[in-house]
């Protein structure tokens, strides 16, 4: 009797999951792959920066901040 590969076992287990669980699994795998992919020296992607400055803003509303900055730039 031939041995079943680990990949085949995984595929079988994935087929038994509900569609929502399969989608969550795919999202997790993609997230892991994006974190592991090699990057060119000196290059930063938007994904790397996402959420990195949220502690700076605290509870300030983003739209209020933008409006205030626009008011500051208006000519008298």
C-alpha positions as CSV (number, residue, x, y, z in Angstrom):
1,X,0.0,0.0,0.0
2,X,1.6,3.4,-1.0
3,X,2.3,6.0,1.6
4,X,0.2,9.1,1.6
5,X,2.4,12.3,1.5
6,X,2.0,15.0,4.1
7,X,0.7,17.3,1.4
8,X,-2.0,14.9,0.4
9,X,-3.0,14.6,4.1
10,X,-3.2,18.3,4.4
11,X,-5.3,18.6,1.3
12,X,-7.7,16.0,2.6
13,X,-8.0,17.8,5.9
14,X,-8.6,21.1,4.2
15,X,-11.4,19.7,2.1
16,X,-13.1,18.7,5.4
17,X,-13.1,22.3,6.6
18,X,-16.1,24.6,6.2
19,X,-15.6,27.2,3.4
20,X,-15.2,30.0,6.0
21,X,-12.4,28.0,7.7
22,X,-10.7,27.3,4.4
23,X,-10.7,31.0,3.6
24,X,-9.3,31.9,7.0
25,X,-6.6,29.3,6.5
26,X,-5.7,30.7,3.1
27,X,-5.5,34.2,4.6
28,X,-3.2,33.0,7.3
29,X,-0.9,31.3,4.9
30,X,-0.7,34.4,2.6
31,X,0.1,36.5,5.6
32,X,3.0,34.2,6.6
33,X,4.3,34.2,3.1
34,X,4.3,38.0,2.8
35,X,6.2,38.2,6.1
36,X,8.8,35.8,4.9
37,X,9.4,37.0,1.3
38,X,12.8,38.5,0.8
39,X,13.0,42.2,0.2
40,X,15.3,44.2,-1.9
41,X,17.7,46.3,0.3
42,X,16.4,49.7,1.1
43,X,12.9,49.0,-0.1
44,X,9.9,49.2,2.1
45,X,6.4,48.2,1.1
46,X,3.2,49.8,2.3
47,X,2.3,46.5,4.0
48,X,5.4,46.8,6.2
49,X,4.3,50.3,7.4
50,X,0.6,49.5,7.9
51,X,-0.4,50.3,11.5
52,X,3.1,51.3,12.5
53,X,2.2,54.8,13.6
54,X,-1.1,54.4,15.2
55,X,0.3,54.9,18.7
56,X,1.3,58.4,17.6
57,X,-2.2,59.6,16.9
58,X,-3.8,58.2,20.1
59,X,-7.5,58.9,20.1
60,X,-7.3,61.7,17.5
61,X,-9.7,61.3,14.5
62,X,-7.9,61.0,11.2
63,X,-10.3,63.2,9.3
64,X,-10.2,65.9,12.0
65,X,-6.4,65.9,11.7
66,X,-6.5,66.2,8.0
67,X,-9.0,69.1,8.2
68,X,-6.8,70.9,10.7
69,X,-3.7,70.5,8.6
70,X,-5.6,71.9,5.6
71,X,-6.7,74.9,7.6
72,X,-3.1,75.6,8.7
73,X,-2.0,75.6,5.0
74,X,-4.7,78.0,3.8
75,X,-3.4,81.4,2.7
76,X,-4.7,84.4,4.7
